[in-house]
Amino acid sequence: MNRIHIKKFGFSCGITGVLLYVGCAIVMAVAGRETSIQFFNALFHGVNTASIIRMNVSPTEAFMGVIETFILFWLIGACIAAFYNVLNRETYKA
């Protein structure tokens, strides 16, 4: 088995998270409040999102959300790669 490059895997996960964040923002911008509520209620298996959906997000908030999402997903990806590499060390010794 090969090792996973931690920084590259983290970066890939970060970019994936940003794509999800931007996709969510696009859905909300295009669909409007009521359709967004229906979409996210279906996506989250019946959780009522009506009380937490806020349509008036400033550009600064959205930008900070993109940055925070990238960092969070990068850390998740880096942890997955690091744990994978550590747990597969026995394979390399053989």
C-alpha positions, 0 to 999 in steps of 0.5 A, spaced: 500 500 500 502 507 498 502 512 503 497 518 503 500 525 502 497 528 508 498 536 505 495 534 498 489 530 501 488 535 506 488 540 500 483 536 496 478 535 502 479 543 503 477 544 495 471 539 496 468 543 502 469 549 498 465 547 492 460 544 497 459 551 501 459 555 494 454 550 491 449 551 497 450 558 496 448 558 489 442 554 491 440 559 496 441 565 491 437 561 485 432 558 489 429 563 494 428 562 501 422 557 501 425 552 495 431 552 499 428 550 506 424 545 502 431 542 499 435 542 505 429 539 509 429 533 504 437 533 504 437 533 512 432 527 512 426 531 515 430 536 519 426 543 519 431 548 517 426 554 516 428 557 523 436 557 521 436 559 514 438 566 513 438 569 506 441 576 508 448 573 508 454 579 507 459 578 502 464 578 508 461 573 512 460 569 505 468 570 504 469 568 511 465 562 511 469 559 505 475 560 508 473 557 515 470 551 511 477 550 507 480 550 513 476 545 517 475 540 511 483 541 510 484 539 517 479 533 517 483 530 510 489 531 513 487 527 520 484 522 515 491 521 511 495 521 517 491 516 521 491 512 515 498 512 514 500 511 521 495 505 521 498 502 515 505 502 518 505 494 519 504 493 511 511 497 510 515 493 515 513 487 512 
